[in-house]
Amino acid sequence: MTENDRNSRPSTSAQLKDDINAGRTGDKVPAFDPAAAPLGTDEEAAGTPTPPEAWSEARRQEARVPRTDHRARAPWLVALSGIVLAAAALGWAIVRMT
């Protein structure tokens, strides 16, 4: 199935959620993110389900978001966390000695 075949059919909320979880929207790293209420649940419960065309449009707009490489920041975050933790431990040790 080609990308055009997928885009020519109406989308579902599950497909949008899959795009988000897979990291294709650029707003989070690829990982499963459980939801308390899946996308579209409120609308469906209210008796006004979201039209498939709206899900298709949402997927198109989300795909236009520039993707960032979240992995590039991870080593810096780990190093910074280690430094902060070491400084806190050192400060705690100094206070305990006095």
N, CA and C atoms as an extended XYZ file, in Angstrom:
294
Properties=species:S:1:pos:R:3:atomname:S:1:resname:S:1:resid:I:1 pbc="F F F"
N         0.846       -1.171        0.000 N   MET     1
C         0.000        0.000        0.000 CA  MET     1
C         0.895        1.239        0.000 C   MET     1
N         0.661        2.140       -0.921 N   THR     2
C         1.483        3.340       -1.023 CA  THR     2
C         0.960        4.425       -0.102 C   THR     2
N         1.779        5.471        0.055 N   GLU     3
C         1.378        6.603        0.899 CA  GLU     3
C         0.129        7.272        0.344 C   GLU     3
N         0.012        7.371       -0.989 N   ASN     4
C        -1.172        7.985       -1.586 CA  ASN     4
C        -2.425        7.168       -1.317 C   ASN     4
N        -2.302        5.819       -1.328 N   ASP     5
C        -3.462        4.983       -1.015 CA  ASP     5
C        -3.939        5.230        0.407 C   ASP     5
N        -2.988        5.343        1.329 N   ARG     6
C        -3.354        5.589        2.718 CA  ARG     6
C        -3.996        6.954        2.892 C   ARG     6
N        -3.492        7.945        2.163 N   ASN     7
C        -4.019        9.302        2.317 CA  ASN     7
C        -5.327        9.518        1.580 C   ASN     7
N        -5.663        8.650        0.621 N   SER     8
C        -6.898        8.845       -0.134 CA  SER     8
C        -8.115        8.325        0.645 C   SER     8
N        -7.895        7.433        1.593 N   ARG     9
C        -8.995        6.908        2.417 CA  ARG     9
C        -9.188        7.792        3.644 C   ARG     9
N       -10.423        7.877        4.137 N   PRO    10
C       -10.640        8.642        5.371 CA  PRO    10
C        -9.849        8.026        6.529 C   PRO    10
N        -9.323        8.875        7.376 N   SER    11
C        -8.530        8.423        8.518 CA  SER    11
C        -9.410        8.223        9.746 C   SER    11
N        -8.818        7.591       10.745 N   THR    12
C        -9.516        7.363       12.010 CA  THR    12
C        -8.702        7.973       13.150 C   THR    12
N        -9.332        8.068       14.296 N   SER    13
C        -8.624        8.587       15.463 CA  SER    13
C        -7.471        7.654       15.843 C   SER    13
N        -7.638        6.367       15.646 N   ALA    14
C        -6.582        5.407       15.967 CA  ALA    14
C        -5.348        5.632       15.082 C   ALA    14
N        -5.559        5.996       13.826 N   GLN    15
C        -4.430        6.260       12.934 CA  GLN    15
C        -3.678        7.511       13.376 C   GLN    15
N        -4.418        8.542       13.788 N   LEU    16
C        -3.764        9.749       14.282 CA  LEU    16
C        -2.978        9.434       15.548 C   LEU    16
N        -3.560        8.685       16.461 N   LYS    17
C        -2.871        8.296       17.692 CA  LYS    17
C        -1.620        7.483       17.372 C   LYS    17
N        -1.705        6.602       16.379 N   ASP    18
C        -0.546        5.810       15.966 CA  ASP    18
C         0.554        6.709       15.410 C   ASP    18
N         0.181        7.717       14.624 N   ASP    19
C         1.172        8.669       14.102 CA  ASP    19
C         1.888        9.377       15.252 C   ASP    19
N         1.129        9.786       16.259 N   ILE    20
C         1.714       10.480       17.406 CA  ILE    20
C         2.638        9.543       18.176 C   ILE    20
N         2.168        8.326       18.473 N   ASN    21
C         2.981        7.367       19.223 CA  ASN    21
C         4.241        6.956       18.483 C   ASN    21
N         4.179        6.927       17.150 N   ALA    22
C         5.331        6.523       16.347 CA  ALA    22
C         6.337        7.658       16.187 C   ALA    22
N         5.994        8.856       16.666 N   GLY    23
C         6.908        9.983       16.551 CA  GLY    23
C         6.856       10.668       15.201 C   GLY    23
N         5.869       10.344       14.372 N   ARG    24
C         5.777       10.933       13.036 CA  ARG    24
C         5.269       12.362       13.047 C   ARG    24
N         4.762       12.837       14.182 N   THR    25
C         4.253       14.205       14.246 CA  THR    25
C         5.285       15.181       14.788 C   THR    25
N         6.402       14.672       15.277 N   GLY    26
C         7.480       15.534       15.730 CA  GLY    26
C         7.320       16.115       17.109 C   GLY    26
N         6.250       15.761       17.827 N   ASP    27
C         6.052       16.369       19.138 CA  ASP    27
C         6.455       15.477       20.298 C   ASP    27
N         6.897       14.246       20.036 N   LYS    28
C         7.358       13.376       21.113 CA  LYS    28
C         8.209       12.263       20.529 C   LYS    28
N         8.940       11.614       21.389 N   VAL    29
C         9.747       10.485       20.947 CA  VAL    29
C         8.830        9.299       20.679 C   VAL    29
N         9.239        8.404       19.787 N   PRO    30
C         8.402        7.243       19.522 CA  PRO    30
C         8.255        6.369       20.770 C   PRO    30
N         7.058        6.289       21.300 N   ALA    31
C         6.772        5.471       22.476 CA  ALA    31
C         5.261        5.381       22.651 C   ALA    31
N         4.816        4.261       23.216 N   PHE    32
C         3.389        4.115       23.488 CA  PHE    32
C         3.000        5.056       24.607 C   PHE    32
N         1.906        5.742       24.418 N   ASP    33
C         1.433        6.702       25.409 CA  ASP    33
C        -0.025        6.374       25.719 C   ASP    33
N        -0.282        5.675       26.828 N   PRO    34
C        -1.664        5.313       27.128 CA  PRO    34
C        -2.502        6.552       27.408 C   PRO    34
N        -3.718        6.514       26.959 N   ALA    35
C        -4.608        7.663       27.152 CA  ALA    35
C        -5.754        7.274       28.074 C   ALA    35
N        -6.124        8.182       28.958 N   ALA    36
C        -7.279        7.939       29.829 CA  ALA    36
C        -8.551        7.898       28.990 C   ALA    36
N        -8.616        8.778       28.012 N   ALA    37
C        -9.750        8.803       27.086 CA  ALA    37
C        -9.179        8.951       25.675 C   ALA    37
N        -9.283        7.918       24.851 N   PRO    38
C        -8.734        7.988       23.503 CA  PRO    38
C        -9.305        9.152       22.698 C   PRO    38
N        -8.552        9.586       21.699 N   LEU    39
C        -8.997       10.684       20.851 CA  LEU    39
C       -10.389       10.403       20.293 C   LEU    39
N       -11.248       11.386       20.337 N   GLY    40
C       -12.587       11.260       19.780 CA  GLY    40
C       -13.625       10.689       20.726 C   GLY    40
N       -13.224       10.248       21.906 N   THR    41
C       -14.161        9.629       22.847 CA  THR    41
C       -15.233       10.615       23.298 C   THR    41
N       -14.816       11.826       23.624 N   ASP    42
C       -15.788       12.819       24.109 CA  ASP    42
C       -16.829       13.147       23.040 C   ASP    42
N       -16.374       13.309       21.812 N   GLU    43
C       -17.300       13.622       20.731 CA  GLU    43
C       -18.295       12.487       20.511 C   GLU    43
N       -17.773       11.268       20.519 N   GLU    44
C       -18.643       10.115       20.305 CA  GLU    44
C       -19.663        9.978       21.435 C   GLU    44
N       -19.228       10.188       22.670 N   ALA    45
C       -20.138       10.096       23.808 CA  ALA    45
C       -21.220       11.164       23.738 C   ALA    45
N       -20.899       12.306       23.153 N   ALA    46
C       -21.869       13.391       23.039 CA  ALA    46
C       -22.812       13.195       21.860 C   ALA    46
N       -22.579       12.135       21.078 N   GLY    47
C       -23.447       11.875       19.933 CA  GLY    47
C       -23.061       12.639       18.690 C   GLY    47
N       -21.886       13.237       18.703 N   THR    48
C       -21.413       13.986       17.533 CA  THR    48
C       -20.022       13.485       17.142 C   THR    48
N       -19.928       12.268       16.624 N   PRO    49
C       -18.614       11.735       16.282 CA  PRO    49
C       -17.904       12.602       15.237 C   PRO    49
N       -16.606       12.649       15.347 N   THR    50
C       -15.790       13.436       14.422 CA  THR    50
C       -15.827       12.791       13.046 C   THR    50
N       -16.091       13.572       11.992 N   PRO    51
C       -16.124       13.003       10.648 CA  PRO    51
C       -14.738       12.489       10.236 C   PRO    51
N       -14.680       11.401        9.472 N   PRO    52
C       -13.396       10.864        9.037 CA  PRO    52
C       -12.535       11.885        8.291 C   PRO    52
N       -13.182       12.802        7.579 N   GLU    53
C       -12.427       13.822        6.852 CA  GLU    53
C       -11.652       14.718        7.815 C   GLU    53
N       -12.217       14.958        8.993 N   ALA    54
C       -11.533       15.783        9.993 CA  ALA    54
C       -10.291       15.065       10.515 C   ALA    54
N       -10.385       13.734       10.708 N   TRP    55
C        -9.205       12.976       11.141 CA  TRP    55
C        -8.134       12.998       10.047 C   TRP    55
N        -8.565       12.904        8.792 N   SER    56
C        -7.613       12.951        7.675 CA  SER    56
C        -6.890       14.296        7.649 C   SER    56
N        -7.652       15.371        7.824 N   GLU    57
C        -7.049       16.705        7.834 CA  GLU    57
C        -6.094       16.863        9.016 C   GLU    57
N        -6.478       16.357       10.175 N   ALA    58
C        -5.605       16.433       11.354 CA  ALA    58
C        -4.300       15.686       11.102 C   ALA    58
N        -4.387       14.514       10.475 N   ARG    59
C        -3.163       13.750       10.172 CA  ARG    59
C        -2.281       14.500        9.188 C   ARG    59
N        -2.892       15.148        8.179 N   ARG    60
C        -2.100       15.926        7.209 CA  ARG    60
C        -1.401       17.091        7.897 C   ARG    60
N        -2.123       17.793        8.767 N   GLN    61
C        -1.518       18.936        9.448 CA  GLN    61
C        -0.435       18.507       10.418 C   GLN    61
N        -0.655       17.423       11.138 N   GLU    62
C         0.354       16.935       12.078 CA  GLU    62
C         1.608       16.474       11.351 C   GLU    62
N         1.448       15.930       10.155 N   ALA    63
C         2.601       15.457        9.385 CA  ALA    63
C         3.461       16.624        8.901 C   ALA    63
N         2.896       17.826        8.844 N   ARG    64
C         3.649       18.999        8.404 CA  ARG    64
C         4.528       19.585        9.496 C   ARG    64
N         4.346       19.146       10.728 N   VAL    65
C         5.133       19.672       11.845 CA  VAL    65
C         6.587       19.258       11.655 C   VAL    65
N         7.527       20.195       11.756 N   PRO    66
C         8.928       19.802       11.600 CA  PRO    66
C         9.344       18.815       12.675 C   PRO    66
N        10.004       17.779       12.256 N   ARG    67
C        10.455       16.754       13.199 CA  ARG    67
C        11.796       17.151       13.786 C   ARG    67
N        11.943       16.919       15.067 N   THR    68
C        13.215       17.176       15.731 CA  THR    68
C        13.797       15.856       16.187 C   THR    68
N        15.101       15.806       16.270 N   ASP    69
C        15.758       14.588       16.729 CA  ASP    69
C        15.919       14.681       18.232 C   ASP    69
N        15.016       14.031       18.964 N   HIS    70
C        15.039       14.090       20.422 CA  HIS    70
C        16.259       13.391       21.003 C   HIS    70
N        16.822       12.445       20.265 N   ARG    71
C        17.965       11.700       20.775 CA  ARG    71
C        19.194       12.590       20.925 C   ARG    71
N        19.300       13.654       20.143 N   ALA    72
C        20.481       14.512       20.195 CA  ALA    72
C        20.614       15.203       21.551 C   ALA    72
N        19.500       15.456       22.226 N   ARG    73
C        19.548       16.139       23.521 CA  ARG    73
C        19.748       15.181       24.682 C   ARG    73
N        19.494       13.918       24.500 N   ALA    74
C        19.520       12.955       25.597 CA  ALA    74
C        20.860       12.900       26.322 C   ALA    74
N        22.024       12.831       25.649 N   PRO    75
C        23.285       12.760       26.398 CA  PRO    75
C        23.514       13.991       27.270 C   PRO    75
N        23.143       15.154       26.789 N   TRP    76
C        23.310       16.379       27.578 CA  TRP    76
C        22.404       16.365       28.789 C   TRP    76
N        21.209       15.869       28.615 N   LEU    77
C        20.263       15.812       29.725 CA  LEU    77
C        20.765       14.854       30.804 C   LEU    77
N        21.302       13.726       30.399 N   VAL    78
C        21.833       12.761       31.360 CA  VAL    78
C        23.033       13.354       32.096 C   VAL    78
N        23.933       13.985       31.354 N   ALA    79
C        25.117       14.583       31.978 CA  ALA    79
C        24.720       15.693       32.954 C   ALA    79
N        23.801       16.548       32.546 N   LEU    80
C        23.356       17.638       33.407 CA  LEU    80
C        22.679       17.088       34.665 C   LEU    80
N        21.865       16.061       34.506 N   SER    81
C        21.211       15.451       35.673 CA  SER    81
C        22.242       14.881       36.639 C   SER    81
N        23.285       14.258       36.103 N   GLY    82
C        24.345       13.711       36.954 CA  GLY    82
C        25.084       14.794       37.719 C   GLY    82
N        25.357       15.899       37.054 N   ILE    83
C        26.055       17.012       37.706 CA  ILE    83
C        25.197       17.601       38.819 C   ILE    83
N        23.924       17.809       38.546 N   VAL    84
C        23.016       18.366       39.554 CA  VAL    84
C        22.895       17.408       40.739 C   VAL    84
N        22.780       16.126       40.462 N   LEU    85
C        22.685       15.144       41.535 CA  LEU    85
C        23.957       15.101       42.376 C   LEU    85
N        25.120       15.158       41.718 N   ALA    86
C        26.391       15.139       42.451 CA  ALA    86
C        26.533       16.396       43.313 C   ALA    86
N        26.146       17.555       42.767 N   ALA    87
C        26.232       18.801       43.532 CA  ALA    87
C        25.297       18.751       44.743 C   ALA    87
N        24.106       18.195       44.565 N   ALA    88
C        23.170       18.090       45.682 CA  ALA    88
C        23.719       17.152       46.757 C   ALA    88
N        24.300       16.042       46.343 N   ALA    89
C        24.869       15.097       47.308 CA  ALA    89
C        26.040       15.724       48.054 C   ALA    89
N        26.879       16.468       47.340 N   LEU    90
C        28.010       17.143       47.965 CA  LEU    90
C        27.518       18.191       48.962 C   LEU    90
N        26.528       18.965       48.567 N   GLY    91
C        25.964       19.970       49.475 CA  GLY    91
C        25.362       19.340       50.703 C   GLY    91
N        24.659       18.233       50.553 N   TRP    92
C        24.067       17.536       51.677 CA  TRP    92
C        25.157       17.007       52.608 C   TRP    92
N        26.237       16.454       52.036 N   ALA    93
C        27.336       15.933       52.839 CA  ALA    93
C        28.028       17.045       53.633 C   ALA    93
N        28.203       18.209       53.014 N   ILE    94
C        28.849       19.345       53.708 CA  ILE    94
C        27.991       19.821       54.873 C   ILE    94
N        26.687       19.908       54.637 N   VAL    95
C        25.780       20.367       55.695 CA  VAL    95
C        25.773       19.362       56.846 C   VAL    95
N        25.814       18.083       56.563 N   ARG    96
C        25.807       17.051       57.604 CA  ARG    96
C        27.096       17.068       58.425 C   ARG    96
N        28.218       17.485       57.823 N   MET    97
C        29.515       17.495       58.517 CA  MET    97
C        29.632       18.668       59.478 C   MET    97
N        28.883       19.719       59.229 N   THR    98
C        29.023       20.916       60.069 CA  THR    98
C        28.087       20.889       61.240 C   THR    98
